[in-house]
Amino acid sequence: MRKKGVILSVWIILCTVSLPAKGQRWSIATNLLDYANFLTINAELGASVHQHWSVFMKGRYNPFSFPTTVNEAGRIQNRCGSVSAGFKYWPFFVYSGFYCGGRIQWNRYNSGGIFSKSSEEGDALGIGMGIGYSLILTRHLNVEFGLGLWIGGTGYRKYSTTACGKLTEWGVKPFIAPNDIQINILYTF
């Protein structure tokens, strides 16, 4: 599954780079709400491919565990590594006003100790859709607000605690979840 994600990422990059550069606008963004989610590091690279269309690649990474006295394992975590690629349709102009879009996303996660002493880890793969609004602040700086929905499947393993717990459950399950709740700072060039 990881190999497919790498192949898809390389394919999207090659398609984006092979587009004509004349009049093209690129963007880089970061989601401020991800930093509030246990300091998840994130970046989104985008390119306009038409007056109304843009493509993007997004990555998220969180290797952190935090000590706590709330559970017997002594830590909480929401670790993840995620890659997504997709498109946005802008009715007015790229990087201005409302947009809607779609994406494919892969996520490796390890989360636990937050609401219970147990933890869960696994790989999730799915497709998503989202809507949002980009507010232009200056010629190069925007603030984006967005919300998305993610549909897919996950191969998971549940453990009794966050640190070296006993395996209590495993399997594959489908999911539908809110995803990509965003307040992005976006720079265009």
Buried (B, 14 or more C-beta within 10 A) or exposed (E): EEEEBEEBBEEBBEEBEEEEEEEEBBBBBBBEBBEEBBEBEBBBBBBBBEEBBBBBBBBBBBEBBEEBEEBEBBBBBBBBBBBBBBBBBBEEEBBBBEBBBEBBBBBBBBBBBBEEBBBBBBBBBBBBBBBBEBEBEEEEEBBBEBEBBBEBBBBBBBBBBBBEBEEEEEEEEEEEEEBBBBBBBBEBE
